[in-house]
Amino acid sequence: MKKLKVTLLAVIFISIAFSFTPPVLPQVGTYTFHGAAGNEKILEVRVADNSSLEDLFGAGYASILEGFFDPGCLIVGAQKKSLVTAVNFSAKFDPLTYIFPTPGPIVDVAEYNTSNWDWTTGAFSSTPDSIGDIVISFYDPTELTQFINNFYVTWGGFLGVGNIPYNISTHTAGAFLAQLPTPVAQYLGALVWEPDWTNIGNTIVHNAAALDYIFGTAIQYLEDCTETWTYDGTYGAWIGYNILDNESNTIYEFSIELPAAAEIPGYELTIILGVATLTSIGLISVLMKKKNNN
């Protein structure tokens, strides 16, 4: 079961294909999602300081990071590819059917269908390693915060974190933070964050303290560190990942790979991102199980 949950996180949160081409389609409310079938993204591992990662997570750091991000994520130069196969900007989501036995108010979401390729240091296969991976993103950040509150009040005991209305972090809501609408900074600023989590412009920043536990797990940070998720300001794409240690050194990073001649407005190639958690996997697996039973 643990292996299954880890695989779900890697597929749904890490491997999704964020879209870069804004189609001319009607959107909902204040925020605008972007993307189209055929959009492709390649992520590349830039830094993997094994000694510093061991200082941060202990001797089991490799299995921890590979559990979060899949085997191959610690090889500098390894790449992961994802492809958008379909987008629905008018999708509907009923949060209460995933939490309670009775239906509740329907909310507006964007739904991305993707195919994904695992980390590799060679050429990508002509056939993806997974297909049909669905990413759901809320249009209204207030509705996302409320859904996460309700989810943990109902299922927190099952997940081992207590029936508490937790707020937003990549640990509690990572499955819904993979693709954001624009304006990104405004959307992130409208979310209610967990302590030690905040947004700064187009980034999500987590300042973890030594001996803190990764939410919902027995894994500790052994030193202070900073984790930050960075999004492209033009299209809302999540474009990289970085961990800074207690001396502000980059000890792990992957980021988007763009052609040398690419001139895509809004991309920041100094990427900062952080580690997602097993609790997000628990959230996803419970949602999928309840959906399949409906």
SEZA-709793 format. One record per residue: x, y, z of N, C-alpha, C in turn. Coordinates in pm, whole numbers, plus 50000, padded with zeros to 5 digits. Layout:
- X/Y/Z/X/Y/Z/X/Y/Z .
...
end
This chain:
- 50084/49879/50000/50000/50000/50000/50087/50125/50000 .
- 50195/50126/50081/50282/50242/50084/50343/50267/49948 .
- 50387/50160/49880/50445/50175/49747/50343/50231/49650 .
- 50219/50184/49659/50113/50234/49572/50092/50383/49596 .
- 50086/50424/49721/50062/50563/49752/50176/50651/49703 .
- 50300/50605/49720/50414/50681/49671/50406/50697/49520 .
- 50369/50592/49450/50355/50598/49305/50248/50698/49264 .
- 50137/50702/49336/50031/50796/49305/50080/50939/49317 .
- 50155/50970/49421/50205/51106/49435/50297/51142/49322 .
- 50390/51052/49291/50486/51082/49186/50417/51108/49054 .
- 50314/51027/49024/50243/51042/48897/50162/51169/48893 .
- 50086/51195/49001/49989/51302/48995/50050/51438/49026 .
- 50145/51444/49120/50197/51575/49158/50325/51612/49085 .
- 50411/51517/49060/50539/51548/49000/50536/51539/48849 .
- 50473/51436/48796/50490/51403/48656/50392/51470/48562 .
- 50305/51558/48614/50205/51612/48524/50265/51707/48424 .
- 50199/51720/48310/50246/51810/48205/50176/51943/48219 .
- 50249/52045/48256/50190/52177/48267/50185/52240/48130 .
- 50082/52317/48107/50059/52367/47973/50104/52510/47959 .
- 50152/52544/47838/50214/52673/47820/50143/52760/47717 .
- 50054/52704/47636/49991/52779/47528/49849/52817/47568 .
- 49820/52947/47588/49686/52985/47632/49586/52984/47519 .
- 49489/52892/47520/49387/52891/47416/49284/53001/47441 .
- 49213/53038/47337/49107/53138/47350/48978/53064/47379 .
- 48952/53042/47508/48833/52970/47551/48770/53043/47668 .
- 48640/53031/47689/48578/53096/47803/48630/53037/47933 .
- 48650/53123/48033/48698/53080/48163/48595/53117/48268 .
- 48626/53085/48394/48529/53102/48501/48582/53201/48603 .
- 48507/53308/48630/48538/53397/48740/48664/53479/48722 .
- 48735/53499/48834/48847/53592/48841/48973/53538/48773 .
- 48991/53407/48775/49119/53347/48737/49108/53275/48602 .
- 49223/53263/48534/49227/53204/48401/49329/53091/48396 .
- 49286/52972/48355/49377/52861/48332/49422/52861/48186 .
- 49538/52802/48161/49598/52801/48028/49635/52659/47989 .
- 49653/52635/47860/49703/52508/47814/49619/52446/47706 .
- 49679/52349/47639/49611/52279/47530/49674/52144/47510 .
- 49598/52052/47451/49653/51921/47418/49776/51939/47329 .
- 49879/51862/47357/50003/51871/47281/50112/51948/47352 .
- 50076/52025/47456/50179/52093/47534/50266/51989/47604 .
- 50394/52014/47606/50490/51918/47659/50587/51987/47752 .
- 50630/51917/47856/50730/51971/47947/50832/51865/47981 .
- 50958/51907/47990/51066/51821/48035/51130/51884/48157 .
- 51142/51808/48265/51212/51852/48385/51348/51784/48390 .
- 51448/51855/48439/51583/51799/48447/51640/51822/48586 .
- 51703/51718/48644/51769/51730/48773/51896/51813/48756 .
- 51906/51922/48830/52021/52013/48820/52124/51989/48931 .
- 52073/51963/49053/52160/51949/49169/52109/51834/49254 .
- 52201/51749/49299/52168/51644/49396/52291/51623/49484 .
- 52298/51698/49593/52410/51693/49686/52381/51583/49789 .
- 52431/51464/49761/52394/51348/49843/52437/51364/49989 .
- 52554/51419/50013/52602/51435/50150/52511/51530/50228 .
- 52475/51642/50167/52388/51739/50235/52247/51685/50251 .
- 52199/51608/50155/52066/51547/50168/52063/51447/50283 .
- 52173/51375/50302/52182/51284/50416/52181/51361/50547 .
- 52250/51477/50551/52247/51561/50671/52105/51607/50701 .
- 52026/51634/50596/51892/51687/50615/51791/51579/50651 .
- 51798/51463/50583/51695/51360/50601/51746/51232/50667 .
- 51877/51222/50687/51931/51101/50746/51975/51001/50642 .
- 52020/50884/50689/52077/50784/50600/51979/50733/50496 .
- 51850/50743/50523/51749/50695/50429/51704/50798/50328 .
- 51784/50904/50307/51741/51014/50220/51706/50967/50079 .
- 51782/50868/50027/51758/50825/49888/51619/50764/49873 .
- 51583/50675/49964/51450/50612/49955/51340/50714/49980 .
- 51367/50815/50064/51267/50920/50089/51241/50999/49962 .
- 51347/51050/49899/51329/51132/49779/51279/51049/49661 .
- 51329/50927/49647/51278/50843/49539/51134/50803/49564 .
- 51095/50793/49690/50955/50767/49721/50867/50883/49682 .
- 50915/51005/49700/50840/51123/49661/50841/51144/49511 .
- 50958/51130/49449/50976/51176/49311/51010/51066/49211 .
- 51015/50942/49252/51044/50826/49166/51193/50799/49151 .
- 51230/50673/49130/51370/50638/49105/51426/50717/48988 .
- 51552/50759/49006/51619/50840/48904/51624/50986/48938 .
- 51549/51027/49041/51542/51170/49074/51668/51224/49138 .
- 51761/51136/49177/51886/51180/49239/52004/51179/49141 .
- 51977/51156/49015/52083/51153/48913/52087/51288/48842 .
- 52195/51362/48860/52207/51490/48792/52205/51468/48641 .
- 52123/51543/48573/52108/51528/48428/51991/51441/48388 .
- 51932/51366/48483/51815/51284/48451/51698/51375/48415 .
- 51614/51328/48323/51500/51407/48278/51370/51328/48290 .
- 51262/51400/48311/51128/51344/48317/51041/51425/48222 .
- 50959/51358/48142/50877/51429/48044/50730/51405/48070 .
- 50650/51507/48041/50505/51495/48052/50438/51565/47935 .
- 50320/51516/47899/50249/51563/47780/50102/51581/47813 .
- 50048/51699/47784/49905/51721/47800/49832/51655/47684 .
- 49735/51569/47713/49659/51503/47607/49519/51561/47592 .
- 49467/51627/47696/49335/51691/47686/49320/51788/47803 .
- 49242/51894/47781/49213/51991/47886/49064/52022/47883 .
- 49003/52027/48001/48864/52068/48015/48859/52187/48109 .
- 48835/52307/48055/48832/52428/48136/48695/52450/48200 .
- 48600/52364/48173/48464/52379/48227/48424/52257/48308 .
- 48522/52191/48369/48493/52071/48448/48425/52109/48580 .
- 48355/52013/48638/48287/52033/48765/48339/51932/48867 .
- 48338/51973/48992/48391/51891/49101/48298/51905/49219 .
- 48258/51793/49276/48170/51794/49394/48252/51751/49516 .
- 48305/51846/49591/48392/51809/49704/48325/51717/49804 .
- 48195/51736/49831/48131/51658/49937/48114/51511/49901 .
- 48105/51478/49772/48092/51337/49738/48221/51261/49765 .
- 48332/51333/49782/48459/51272/49816/48482/51270/49967 .
- 48391/51330/50041/48409/51340/50185/48291/51277/50259 .
- 48170/51312/50217/48048/51265/50282/47969/51178/50185 .
- 47871/51101/50234/47794/51014/50144/47691/51088/50060 .
- 47665/51215/50091/47565/51290/50016/47631/51398/49931 .
- 47574/51431/49817/47633/51532/49731/47626/51671/49793 .
- 47717/51757/49750/47721/51894/49799/47727/51991/49684 .
- 47766/52115/49710/47772/52216/49604/47880/52184/49503 .
- 47849/52200/49376/47944/52176/49269/48034/52298/49254 .
- 48165/52276/49235/48258/52387/49215/48322/52375/49078 .
- 48368/52489/49026/48431/52494/48894/48579/52459/48906 .
- 48626/52371/48818/48766/52331/48816/48814/52319/48671 .
- 48945/52322/48654/49006/52285/48528/49063/52144/48544 .
- 49050/52063/48441/49094/51923/48448/49192/51896/48334 .
- 49312/51850/48369/49417/51820/48272/49438/51668/48266 .
- 49437/51613/48147/49467/51472/48125/49608/51464/48067 .
- 49695/51384/48128/49836/51382/48088/49890/51241/48069 .
- 49997/51232/47990/50080/51113/47981/50219/51151/48030 .
- 50291/51053/48090/50417/51086/48157/50524/50981/48134 .
- 50649/51029/48130/50767/50945/48115/50852/50956/48241 .
- 50906/50843/48289/50988/50840/48410/51124/50906/48385 .
- 51195/50933/48497/51329/50989/48488/51420/50898/48405 .
- 51499/50958/48318/51594/50882/48238/51713/50970/48201 .
- 51828/50908/48182/51945/50982/48134/51965/50959/47985 .
- 51878/50879/47924/51886/50853/47781/51768/50915/47709 .
- 51744/50865/47588/51632/50916/47509/51500/50865/47566 .
- 51396/50944/47555/51264/50902/47600/51207/50799/47504 .
- 51138/50701/47560/51071/50601/47478/50959/50666/47398 .
- 50922/50602/47290/50809/50650/47211/50676/50626/47283 .
- 50679/50539/47386/50558/50506/47462/50571/50560/47605 .
- 50474/50637/47655/50483/50689/47792/50478/50577/47896 .
- 50534/50604/48013/50530/50509/48122/50396/50508/48194 .
- 50321/50614/48182/50185/50618/48237/50099/50707/48149 .
- 49972/50675/48141/49878/50753/48062/49751/50777/48143 .
- 49676/50879/48105/49548/50904/48170/49558/50959/48311 .
- 49669/51026/48344/49684/51086/48476/49607/51218/48480 .
- 49515/51231/48572/49425/51346/48578/49471/51444/48686 .
- 49477/51571/48649/49510/51678/48742/49389/51770/48754 .
- 49347/51798/48877/49233/51886/48902/49281/52012/48971 .
- 49238/52128/48922/49276/52257/48979/49152/52342/49001 .
- 49136/52395/49121/49020/52477/49157/49033/52617/49096 .
- 48924/52671/49046/48922/52810/49002/48924/52906/49121 .
- 48852/52872/49227/48834/52961/49340/48924/52916/49456 .
- 49024/52995/49495/49113/52953/49604/49040/52939/49737 .
- 48934/53017/49757/48856/53005/49880/48790/52867/49888 .
- 48739/52819/49776/48677/52686/49773/48780/52577/49795 .
- 48903/52597/49747/49008/52498/49771/49042/52492/49920 .
- 49058/52607/49984/49087/52608/50127/48976/52539/50205 .
- 48850/52567/50171/48738/52507/50241/48733/52356/50222 .
- 48762/52311/50100/48764/52167/50074/48870/52098/50159 .
- 48991/52156/50164/49098/52096/50244/49060/52095/50392 .
- 49003/52205/50443/48955/52209/50582/48860/52092/50608 .
- 48758/52079/50524/48656/51976/50543/48713/51835/50530 .
- 48805/51820/50435/48863/51687/50413/48932/51636/50538 .
- 49015/51721/50601/49091/51673/50716/49005/51663/50841 .
- 48901/51745/50853/48807/51728/50964/48744/51590/50957 .
- 48717/51544/50834/48651/51414/50815/48748/51298/50812 .
- 48860/51312/50742/48950/51201/50717/49084/51210/50789 .
- 49107/51316/50865/49235/51332/50932/49269/51218/51027 .
- 49168/51167/51097/49193/51054/51185/49237/50932/51110 .
- 49175/50906/50995/49212/50793/50911/49356/50806/50863 .
- 49399/50930/50833/49534/50955/50783/49636/50969/50895 .
- 49589/50966/51020/49681/50971/51133/49725/51110/51173 .
- 49652/51215/51129/49692/51351/51163/49588/51423/51247 .
- 49483/51354/51287/49379/51414/51370/49274/51485/51287 .
- 49152/51488/51339/49039/51551/51269/49040/51701/51293 .
- 49131/51767/51223/49156/51911/51240/49139/51979/51105 .
- 49082/52099/51100/49068/52170/50972/49198/52231/50924 .
- 49290/52146/50879/49419/52196/50831/49400/52288/50712 .
- 49491/52382/50698/49488/52476/50587/49583/52430/50476 .
- 49621/52522/50389/49692/52485/50266/49843/52475/50287 .
- 49899/52371/50231/50043/52354/50212/50057/52252/50100 .
- 50177/52231/50051/50192/52124/49952/50179/51988/50019 .
- 50193/51984/50152/50176/51859/50224/50028/51821/50237 .
- 49942/51920/50253/49800/51892/50272/49720/51899/50143 .
- 49766/51978/50047/49686/52005/49927/49767/51995/49798 .
- 49880/51924/49804/49969/51920/49688/49904/51872/49560 .
- 49807/51782/49571/49742/51728/49452/49669/51834/49372 .
- 49635/51947/49437/49558/52052/49371/49642/52177/49342 .
- 49773/52167/49362/49862/52281/49341/49959/52257/49226 .
- 49932/52157/49145/50026/52123/49038/50019/52221/48922 .
- 49903/52273/48891/49886/52374/48786/49798/52484/48843 .
- 49843/52608/48831/49767/52720/48886/49714/52808/48774 .
- 49607/52884/48804/49560/52982/48708/49638/53112/48725 .
- 49615/53205/48637/49673/53339/48650/49562/53437/48687 .
- 49598/53544/48760/49731/53579/48810/49772/53489/48927 .
- 49892/53430/48915/49938/53330/49011/49953/53390/49150 .
- 50021/53505/49160/50046/53564/49291/49917/53596/49364 .
- 49817/53645/49291/49687/53677/49352/49618/53550/49401 .
- 49625/53443/49322/49562/53316/49359/49628/53260/49485 .
- 49761/53255/49487/49832/53203/49603/49805/53288/49726 .
- 49797/53420/49706/49772/53509/49818/49634/53494/49879 .
- 49540/53438/49803/49403/53420/49852/49385/53290/49928 .
- 49484/53201/49926/49476/53076/50002/49510/53101/50148 .
- 49455/53019/50237/49488/53026/50379/49594/52921/50407 .
- 49712/52964/50453/49828/52876/50463/49847/52820/50603 .
- 49905/52702/50608/49950/52643/50734/50066/52724/50792 .
- 50089/52716/50925/50205/52784/50984/50335/52740/50915 .
- 50426/52833/50900/50558/52813/50837/50548/52801/50685 .
- 50429/52821/50631/50409/52821/50486/50357/52958/50444 .
- 50401/53006/50329/50353/53133/50279/50375/53138/50129 .
- 50321/53241/50067/50355/53264/49926/50427/53397/49915 .
- 50526/53401/49829/50598/53524/49797/50592/53536/49645 .
- 50508/53626/49596/50491/53639/49452/50440/53510/49392 .
- 50515/53456/49297/50475/53334/49227/50533/53208/49291 .
- 50568/53215/49418/50628/53100/49484/50552/53062/49610 .
- 50563/52933/49644/50518/52881/49774/50644/52849/49853 .
- 50655/52904/49973/50777/52888/50052/50744/52818/50183 .
- 50822/52717/50215/50809/52646/50343/50941/52658/50417 .
- 50938/52720/50534/51056/52729/50620/51045/52622/50727 .
- 51115/52510/50704/51109/52397/50796/51218/52409/50901 .
- 51185/52377/51023/51281/52383/51133/51331/52243/51167 .
- 51453/52237/51217/51511/52111/51259/51419/52040/51356 .
- 51399/51910/51335/51318/51819/51414/51168/51831/51385 .
- 51129/51921/51293/50991/51917/51244/50968/51786/51169 .
- 50845/51737/51175/50809/51620/51097/50743/51662/50967 .
- 50768/51586/50862/50691/51604/50740/50549/51559/50770 .
- 50455/51643/50740/50316/51625/50779/50266/51484/50747 .
- 50212/51418/50849/50151/51288/50830/50249/51172/50818 .
- 50378/51198/50844/50478/51092/50832/50565/51088/50957 .
- 50653/50988/50964/50751/50980/51072/50887/51034/51027 .
- 50889/51103/50914/51013/51158/50858/51037/51297/50915 .
- 51159/51318/50968/51194/51447/51026/51294/51522/50939 .
- 51284/51655/50946/51392/51739/50897/51496/51744/51010 .
- 51618/51706/50983/51721/51703/51086/51792/51837/51097 .
- 51771/51925/51001/51825/52060/51003/51720/52157/50952 .
- 51740/52285/50978/51656/52386/50915/51675/52380/50764 .
- 51570/52408/50690/51583/52417/50544/51470/52501/50490 .
- 51484/52542/50366/51380/52619/50298/51340/52546/50172 .
- 51209/52522/50156/51154/52459/50038/51065/52561/49968 .
- 51079/52573/49838/50997/52670/49766/50953/52614/49634 .
- 50826/52627/49604/50767/52587/49477/50753/52713/49392 .
- 50805/52712/49270/50797/52830/49184/50710/52802/49063 .
- 50626/52900/49028/50534/52889/48915/50564/52998/48813 .
- 50541/52965/48688/50552/53064/48582/50437/53164/48594 .
- 50471/53293/48588/50371/53396/48608/50278/53418/48490 .
- 50318/53372/48371/50237/53395/48252/50133/53286/48231 .
- 50171/53160/48255/50081/53048/48225/50043/52965/48347 .
- 50098/52995/48464/50062/52923/48585/50127/52787/48599 .
- 50224/52756/48515/50289/52624/48519/50386/52615/48636 .
- 50387/52501/48702/50488/52472/48805/50614/52433/48732 .
- 50724/52504/48753/50839/52490/48664/50969/52450/48733 .
- 50965/52403/48858/51090/52357/48916/51083/52328/49064 .
- 51193/52282/49119/51197/52237/49259/51336/52255/49316 .
- 51343/52309/49439/51474/52331/49501/51464/52324/49652 .
- 51566/52270/49716/51578/52272/49862/51705/52348/49897 .
- 51693/52444/49989/51809/52515/50042/51835/52466/50184 .
- 51962/52437/50216/51993/52390/50351/52003/52508/50448 .
- 52049/52479/50570/52053/52583/50673/52162/52687/50651 .
- 52242/52668/50547/52342/52768/50509/52309/52831/50374 .
- 52184/52811/50332/52132/52867/50206/52203/52811/50083 .
- 52256/52690/50095/52314/52621/49980/52205/52539/49910 .
- 52205/52538/49778/52112/52454/49703/52161/52311/49710 .
- 52082/52222/49771/52126/52084/49786/52046/51988/49698 .
- 51933/52033/49645/51860/51952/49548/51776/52045/49462 .
- 51772/52015/49331/51695/52099/49242/51665/52027/49112 .
- 51541/52038/49066/51511/52009/48926/51427/52122/48872 .
- 51438/52144/48742/51367/52256/48681/51337/52226/48536 .
- 51255/52312/48477/51212/52291/48339/51328/52305/48243 .
- 51327/52222/48141/51427/52227/48034/51363/52294/47914 .
- 51420/52406/47873/51370/52479/47757/51473/52479/47647 .
- 51431/52480/47520/51527/52496/47411/51608/52623/47429 .
- 51732/52622/47385/51821/52736/47404/51763/52863/47344 .
- 51686/52851/47237/51633/52968/47169/51497/53010/47221 .
- 51446/52938/47321/51310/52966/47368/51303/53103/47432 .
- 51200/53176/47401/51174/53305/47462/51029/53306/47509 .
- 51006/53244/47623/50872/53233/47677/50859/53334/47790 .
- 50777/53437/47775/50768/53541/47878/50721/53483/48010 .
- 50784/53529/48117/50740/53490/48251/50818/53375/48312 .
- 50900/53304/48234/50974/53192/48292/51092/53242/48374 .
- 51105/53188/48495/51219/53218/48580/51296/53088/48595 .
- 51418/53085/48544/51493/52960/48544/51576/52941/48669 .
- 51572/53037/48763/51628/53012/48895/51516/52952/48978 .
- 51506/52821/48976/51389/52752/49029/51409/52715/49174 .
- 51302/52733/49252/51305/52691/49392/51177/52614/49421 .
- 51192/52493/49471/51076/52410/49499/51102/52327/49624 .
- 51006/52251/49673/51027/52171/49793/50969/52032/49786 .
- 50984/51957/49891/50948/51816/49893/50801/51796/49924 .
- 50728/51725/49838/50588/51689/49865/50587/51570/49961 .
- 50469/51534/50013/50467/51436/50121/50370/51322/50101 .
- 50388/51222/50188/50302/51106/50184/50158/51139/50219 .
- 50136/51248/50292/49999/51286/50325/49923/51326/50201 .
- 49990/51394/50108/49926/51425/49981/49886/51296/49910 .
- 49970/51194/49922/49939/51067/49859/49816/51006/49925 .
- 49813/51015/50058/49696/50962/50128/49570/51032/50084 .
- 49577/51164/50068/49463/51241/50021/49420/51192/49884 .
- 49514/51177/49794/49483/51135/49658/49422/50995/49657 .
- 49482/50905/49731/49435/50766/49728/49295/50754/49785 .
- 49265/50831/49890/49130/50829/49945/49031/50885/49845 .
- 49067/50996/49779/48979/51054/49679/48951/50955/49567 .
- 49057/50891/49517/49041/50798/49407/48955/50678/49448 .
- 48977/50628/49571/48902/50513/49618/48753/50547/49627 .
- 48723/50666/49685/48583/50703/49701/48520/50730/49565 .
- 48597/50788/49473/48542/50814/49338/48508/50684/49268 .
- 48597/50584/49282/48572/50455/49216/48452/50382/49276 .
- 48422/50414/49403/48310/50348/49468/48177/50416/49441 .
- 48183/50537/49382/48060/50612/49352/47996/50565/49223 .
end
